[in-house]
Amino acid sequence: MKIAVIDLGTNTFNLLIVETDTTGGYKKIGSNRIPVKLGEGTINKGFIADIPFNRGISALKEYSKIIKEQNIEKVVALATSAIRTAKNGLDFVAKARSEAGIEVEVIDGDREAELIYFGNRKAVKMTNDLSLIMDIGGGSTEFIIANADTILWKQSFLLGAARLLELINPSDPITETESKRLFSYFDEQLIPLLEACKKHKPLELIGSSGAFDSIVDMMAGEYDSENLSDKKTEYNIDMEKYFPLAKKIIASTYNERLKTKGLIEMRVDMIVISCLFVDYILTHLHLKKLRVSTYSLKEGVIFNIK
């Protein structure tokens, strides 16, 4: 069966097309991502402005054409933080149906975290040891404490990179004062996570796709290590090399980041916030190991289809 999964994220609408087989596996047929920046200018005001609203609908129209050309049998389109928290989110869903012919389901943060877990569990080799999975989106960030068998704790926080960027409105480059303000905000907002980690004691951080993909590629550009590849879904990050790279990125200007090897343009503005967020989690939770999963919500949907 041919399946198309559309992840209507806050920053990017991602399309994944696969063909499943009788064993529960799948073959990737194609993928696409369109930067829509739904939260541009208004993400912390609770609505989607007209220009990004129309960008989002245009992206879905483009995907609708691809889906028809590919003769897709099943389409799953899931909307996450920006749409579920927007006053006009249901207006967007209605317009997606009427103009693009795509039925969008708005999922809550718990369901989003669960699907992220399913995707990550398929990508990385998990054991009985507990891992903390982190998925940095534009509107929200999901944390899941889990092992190969089950989820012990999960929560979605309104701490996406786009929200944080608008909240902090950092200088170029970000100042130490602004970084400290961000960390203080994490201290306030992440109390449930810090308490859950104190209870369950995860041993490592698994970074789920997105900004973590960029970390893999930036590490490759900086240290001539392994680039992302379609043939591999799990990457071990050398922590002794990661922290100096993150420090360099955090201290960089926008124009310097544009020239950074391995950093795609659509992540140039938010990668500083993402690196600071990752640094906060690694240091505050004393995690000594970081792995990156190239699978996330989209793949979780596929592996969860009955």
C-alpha positions, 0 to 999 in steps of 0.5 A: 500500500502506498501511504503519504504522511504529511507533518504540518509542523510550525516551521515546515510541512514535511511529506513522506511517501512510502510503500508498505509490504506484508512484513510491516516494513516499508520502502521510501518512495519520496519526501519533500519539505516546504518551509512555511513558518506558520508562526511568523510574527504571531506564534506567541499571540495565538493565531496564524497571520494571513501571509503564513496561513496562505503559505501553508495552504499553498504547500498543501496544494503542492502536496495534493498534486504530488499525492494524485500523481503518485496514486497514493492509497492512504493519506495521513495529515497531522497538525501540531503545535502552531495549528492546535494553539491558534484561534484560527487553526480550525479555519486552516483545517477547513481551508486545507479540506476545501482548497487542497482536498486534504483532511487534516487531523489536529493532534494533541501534544501527548499523541505527538510525543507517542508517535515521535517515540514510535519513530525513534524506537524504529530508528535507533537501537534501544534497550532496557536502559532508559533514554530521554528522547527530545524533539525540537519543533517550531512551536513545541518540544516533546520529551519522552522517557522510554526504553525499547518496550514502553514509555514511562513519561512524556510531555509536550512543552510550548518551547518550540524554537520559533516561539523561543526565538520570538520570545527572546528576540536575540541580538546578532549574535546572541548575548550572554545576558539573552542566553541566561534569560533563556536558561532561566525560562527553561528553569521555570518551564521544565520543572515537570521534566527535571522532576521526571528525570530525577525519578526515572534517571535516563542515561542518554539523550536521543535527539529526534530529527530536525535540528539534530539532523543539522547537528550531524551535518554540521559535525561532518562539515567541521570535523569531516565525520559522517554525513546524514545518509538515507542508508542510516537512521542512527548517529552517535555524537562525539560529545567532546567535539559537539560542545565546541561546535555548539559554542561556535554556533551560539557565538556566530552571526546570522551571516556566519551561519549562512556559510556553515557547512552542513547547515541548511538555510531554513534552520539558520535563524533557529539553530542557536536557540536549538543548540542552547536548548540541547546544551541545557538538557545535556548539562542540567541532566548530566547526560553523557551520551547523545544519539541522533535519530533521523526518524520522528513523527512521520515514521512513527505514523507509518509504524503505527498504522494498523 
